Amino acid sequence: MVLENEFNIVYNLKRIRRIMKKYNIFCPIRKANPYRRMVKATKEHSAMPNLLNRRFKQATPGKILLTDITYLTYKNRKRAYLSTIKDGSTNEILAYAVSDSLKLDIAKDTMENLKNNNSVKLHSNALIHSDQGFHYTSPVFQKLVKEMGLIQSMSGFGNFWDNAPQESFFGHFKDELDIKKCNTLEEVKSAIDSYIGYYNNYRYQWNLNKMTPAQYRDHLV
């Protein structure tokens, strides 16, 4: 897709694979994610029904919002966490937050970043979908969702297929960005800023009619 869009060179996949084999170029294989979601913390936490029911692609930007948190390991086995909100229709990352803590603040900060992103136009019936992690079952988070006028939906307990596109983004992210080279949390944040800018604006995707997320959003609009 990059060859075609950026250099006007059209090669089929078989030819590309032959060239890769000739020069010993390998694509990294995504490993199973060992991250295990934290369970509900208190009795005040409550799960929401799965209103989305895997209807991720609705051809309407700003309508289906998918959110989740993943861990990142960098130098000397230090750990950081990345929280994102992804547009289900366009695959665009609309908001994100990075922290060295898994406290509730990371999910709240992500929502605040969404609210403050003037380039994002949410649908009047926008729905935000997550797993049943303690961040999203928290009364504080659920109150924030209501204040922003969003509908909340959750996956079935332990069923990652119910939020598969968000899981897929984290998989590609970890394949393509080597966080282990970072020495500090600030370097991690800078690397993530650069990657998400690339992902939204320059990373072509087969399931977006070979467009980038930003191009596909404009296409739908």
Contacts in CASP RR format, 6 or more apart in sequence:
PFRMAT RR
TARGET T0000
AUTHOR 0000-0000-0000
METHOD contacts of the structure
MODEL  1
MVLENEFNIVYNLKRIRRIMKKYNIFCPIRKANPYRRMVKATKEHSAMPN
LLNRRFKQATPGKILLTDITYLTYKNRKRAYLSTIKDGSTNEILAYAVSD
SLKLDIAKDTMENLKNNNSVKLHSNALIHSDQGFHYTSPVFQKLVKEMGL
IQSMSGFGNFWDNAPQESFFGHFKDELDIKKCNTLEEVKSAIDSYIGYYN
NYRYQWNLNKMTPAQYRDHLV
1 204 0 8 1.000
1 205 0 8 1.000
1 206 0 8 1.000
1 210 0 8 1.000
2 204 0 8 1.000
3 9 0 8 1.000
3 10 0 8 1.000
3 11 0 8 1.000
4 10 0 8 1.000
4 210 0 8 1.000
5 204 0 8 1.000
5 210 0 8 1.000
11 19 0 8 1.000
19 25 0 8 1.000
20 26 0 8 1.000
20 27 0 8 1.000
28 175 0 8 1.000
30 171 0 8 1.000
30 172 0 8 1.000
30 174 0 8 1.000
30 175 0 8 1.000
33 70 0 8 1.000
33 167 0 8 1.000
33 170 0 8 1.000
33 171 0 8 1.000
35 70 0 8 1.000
35 71 0 8 1.000
37 131 0 8 1.000
37 132 0 8 1.000
37 133 0 8 1.000
37 158 0 8 1.000
38 102 0 8 1.000
38 133 0 8 1.000
38 134 0 8 1.000
39 132 0 8 1.000
39 133 0 8 1.000
39 134 0 8 1.000
40 47 0 8 1.000
40 132 0 8 1.000
40 133 0 8 1.000
40 134 0 8 1.000
40 137 0 8 1.000
41 134 0 8 1.000
41 137 0 8 1.000
41 138 0 8 1.000
44 139 0 8 1.000
45 134 0 8 1.000
45 137 0 8 1.000
45 138 0 8 1.000
45 139 0 8 1.000
46 137 0 8 1.000
46 139 0 8 1.000
46 142 0 8 1.000
47 132 0 8 1.000
47 137 0 8 1.000
47 154 0 8 1.000
47 157 0 8 1.000
48 142 0 8 1.000
48 152 0 8 1.000
48 153 0 8 1.000
48 154 0 8 1.000
49 153 0 8 1.000
49 154 0 8 1.000
50 129 0 8 1.000
50 153 0 8 1.000
50 154 0 8 1.000
50 155 0 8 1.000
50 156 0 8 1.000
50 162 0 8 1.000
51 127 0 8 1.000
51 129 0 8 1.000
51 151 0 8 1.000
51 153 0 8 1.000
52 64 0 8 1.000
52 127 0 8 1.000
52 129 0 8 1.000
52 153 0 8 1.000
52 162 0 8 1.000
54 161 0 8 1.000
54 162 0 8 1.000
54 164 0 8 1.000
55 64 0 8 1.000
56 64 0 8 1.000
56 66 0 8 1.000
56 88 0 8 1.000
56 89 0 8 1.000
56 164 0 8 1.000
56 165 0 8 1.000
57 64 0 8 1.000
57 88 0 8 1.000
57 89 0 8 1.000
58 64 0 8 1.000
58 88 0 8 1.000
58 89 0 8 1.000
59 89 0 8 1.000
59 220 0 8 1.000
60 89 0 8 1.000
60 123 0 8 1.000
60 220 0 8 1.000
61 87 0 8 1.000
61 89 0 8 1.000
61 90 0 8 1.000
61 92 0 8 1.000
61 121 0 8 1.000
61 123 0 8 1.000
61 217 0 8 1.000
61 220 0 8 1.000
61 221 0 8 1.000
62 87 0 8 1.000
62 89 0 8 1.000
62 90 0 8 1.000
62 94 0 8 1.000
62 120 0 8 1.000
62 121 0 8 1.000
62 122 0 8 1.000
62 123 0 8 1.000
62 126 0 8 1.000
63 89 0 8 1.000
63 122 0 8 1.000
63 123 0 8 1.000
63 125 0 8 1.000
63 126 0 8 1.000
63 127 0 8 1.000
64 87 0 8 1.000
64 88 0 8 1.000
64 89 0 8 1.000
64 126 0 8 1.000
64 127 0 8 1.000
64 129 0 8 1.000
65 85 0 8 1.000
65 86 0 8 1.000
65 87 0 8 1.000
65 88 0 8 1.000
65 94 0 8 1.000
65 114 0 8 1.000
65 122 0 8 1.000
65 126 0 8 1.000
65 127 0 8 1.000
65 128 0 8 1.000
65 129 0 8 1.000
65 150 0 8 1.000
66 85 0 8 1.000
66 86 0 8 1.000
66 87 0 8 1.000
66 88 0 8 1.000
66 128 0 8 1.000
66 129 0 8 1.000
66 130 0 8 1.000
66 163 0 8 1.000
66 165 0 8 1.000
66 166 0 8 1.000
67 83 0 8 1.000
67 84 0 8 1.000
67 85 0 8 1.000
67 86 0 8 1.000
67 107 0 8 1.000
67 110 0 8 1.000
67 128 0 8 1.000
67 129 0 8 1.000
67 130 0 8 1.000
67 136 0 8 1.000
67 166 0 8 1.000
68 83 0 8 1.000
68 84 0 8 1.000
68 130 0 8 1.000
68 131 0 8 1.000
68 163 0 8 1.000
68 166 0 8 1.000
68 167 0 8 1.000
68 170 0 8 1.000
69 81 0 8 1.000
69 82 0 8 1.000
69 83 0 8 1.000
69 102 0 8 1.000
69 106 0 8 1.000
69 107 0 8 1.000
69 135 0 8 1.000
70 81 0 8 1.000
70 82 0 8 1.000
70 170 0 8 1.000
70 173 0 8 1.000
70 174 0 8 1.000
71 79 0 8 1.000
71 80 0 8 1.000
71 81 0 8 1.000
71 82 0 8 1.000
71 102 0 8 1.000
72 79 0 8 1.000
72 80 0 8 1.000
72 81 0 8 1.000
72 82 0 8 1.000
72 174 0 8 1.000
72 179 0 8 1.000
72 188 0 8 1.000
73 79 0 8 1.000
73 80 0 8 1.000
73 179 0 8 1.000
73 180 0 8 1.000
74 80 0 8 1.000
74 179 0 8 1.000
74 180 0 8 1.000
74 181 0 8 1.000
74 182 0 8 1.000
74 183 0 8 1.000
74 187 0 8 1.000
74 188 0 8 1.000
75 180 0 8 1.000
75 181 0 8 1.000
75 182 0 8 1.000
75 183 0 8 1.000
78 100 0 8 1.000
78 185 0 8 1.000
79 100 0 8 1.000
80 98 0 8 1.000
80 99 0 8 1.000
80 100 0 8 1.000
80 179 0 8 1.000
80 185 0 8 1.000
80 188 0 8 1.000
81 98 0 8 1.000
81 99 0 8 1.000
81 100 0 8 1.000
81 101 0 8 1.000
81 102 0 8 1.000
81 106 0 8 1.000
82 96 0 8 1.000
82 97 0 8 1.000
82 98 0 8 1.000
82 170 0 8 1.000
82 173 0 8 1.000
82 192 0 8 1.000
83 96 0 8 1.000
83 97 0 8 1.000
83 98 0 8 1.000
83 99 0 8 1.000
83 106 0 8 1.000
83 107 0 8 1.000
83 109 0 8 1.000
83 110 0 8 1.000
84 93 0 8 1.000
84 95 0 8 1.000
84 96 0 8 1.000
84 110 0 8 1.000
84 166 0 8 1.000
84 169 0 8 1.000
84 170 0 8 1.000
85 93 0 8 1.000
85 94 0 8 1.000
85 95 0 8 1.000
85 96 0 8 1.000
85 110 0 8 1.000
85 111 0 8 1.000
85 114 0 8 1.000
85 128 0 8 1.000
86 92 0 8 1.000
86 93 0 8 1.000
86 94 0 8 1.000
86 165 0 8 1.000
86 166 0 8 1.000
86 169 0 8 1.000
87 93 0 8 1.000
87 94 0 8 1.000
87 213 0 8 1.000
87 217 0 8 1.000
88 165 0 8 1.000
89 220 0 8 1.000
90 208 0 8 1.000
90 213 0 8 1.000
90 214 0 8 1.000
90 216 0 8 1.000
90 217 0 8 1.000
90 220 0 8 1.000
91 165 0 8 1.000
91 169 0 8 1.000
91 205 0 8 1.000
91 207 0 8 1.000
91 208 0 8 1.000
91 213 0 8 1.000
91 216 0 8 1.000
92 200 0 8 1.000
92 213 0 8 1.000
92 214 0 8 1.000
92 216 0 8 1.000
92 217 0 8 1.000
93 169 0 8 1.000
93 196 0 8 1.000
93 199 0 8 1.000
93 200 0 8 1.000
93 213 0 8 1.000
94 114 0 8 1.000
94 117 0 8 1.000
94 120 0 8 1.000
95 110 0 8 1.000
95 111 0 8 1.000
95 113 0 8 1.000
95 114 0 8 1.000
95 117 0 8 1.000
95 120 0 8 1.000
96 110 0 8 1.000
96 113 0 8 1.000
96 192 0 8 1.000
96 196 0 8 1.000
97 106 0 8 1.000
97 107 0 8 1.000
97 109 0 8 1.000
97 110 0 8 1.000
97 113 0 8 1.000
98 106 0 8 1.000
98 185 0 8 1.000
98 188 0 8 1.000
98 189 0 8 1.000
98 192 0 8 1.000
99 105 0 8 1.000
99 106 0 8 1.000
99 109 0 8 1.000
100 185 0 8 1.000
104 134 0 8 1.000
104 135 0 8 1.000
104 138 0 8 1.000
104 140 0 8 1.000
104 141 0 8 1.000
106 135 0 8 1.000
107 135 0 8 1.000
107 136 0 8 1.000
107 138 0 8 1.000
107 141 0 8 1.000
108 140 0 8 1.000
108 141 0 8 1.000
108 144 0 8 1.000
111 141 0 8 1.000
111 144 0 8 1.000
111 145 0 8 1.000
111 148 0 8 1.000
114 120 0 8 1.000
114 148 0 8 1.000
115 148 0 8 1.000
122 150 0 8 1.000
125 151 0 8 1.000
126 149 0 8 1.000
126 150 0 8 1.000
126 151 0 8 1.000
127 150 0 8 1.000
127 151 0 8 1.000
127 152 0 8 1.000
127 153 0 8 1.000
128 145 0 8 1.000
128 150 0 8 1.000
128 151 0 8 1.000
128 152 0 8 1.000
128 153 0 8 1.000
129 152 0 8 1.000
129 153 0 8 1.000
129 154 0 8 1.000
129 155 0 8 1.000
129 162 0 8 1.000
129 163 0 8 1.000
130 136 0 8 1.000
130 152 0 8 1.000
130 153 0 8 1.000
130 154 0 8 1.000
130 155 0 8 1.000
130 163 0 8 1.000
131 154 0 8 1.000
131 155 0 8 1.000
131 156 0 8 1.000
131 158 0 8 1.000
131 160 0 8 1.000
131 162 0 8 1.000
131 163 0 8 1.000
132 154 0 8 1.000
132 155 0 8 1.000
132 156 0 8 1.000
132 157 0 8 1.000
132 158 0 8 1.000
135 141 0 8 1.000
136 142 0 8 1.000
136 152 0 8 1.000
136 154 0 8 1.000
137 154 0 8 1.000
142 152 0 8 1.000
145 152 0 8 1.000
155 162 0 8 1.000
155 163 0 8 1.000
156 162 0 8 1.000
160 167 0 8 1.000
169 199 0 8 1.000
173 195 0 8 1.000
173 199 0 8 1.000
176 195 0 8 1.000
177 191 0 8 1.000
177 192 0 8 1.000
177 195 0 8 1.000
179 188 0 8 1.000
179 191 0 8 1.000
182 188 0 8 1.000
182 191 0 8 1.000
199 213 0 8 1.000
200 212 0 8 1.000
200 213 0 8 1.000
200 214 0 8 1.000
201 212 0 8 1.000
201 213 0 8 1.000
201 214 0 8 1.000
202 212 0 8 1.000
203 212 0 8 1.000
203 213 0 8 1.000
204 210 0 8 1.000
204 211 0 8 1.000
204 212 0 8 1.000
205 211 0 8 1.000
205 212 0 8 1.000
205 213 0 8 1.000
205 216 0 8 1.000
208 215 0 8 1.000
208 216 0 8 1.000
209 216 0 8 1.000
209 219 0 8 1.000
211 219 0 8 1.000
END
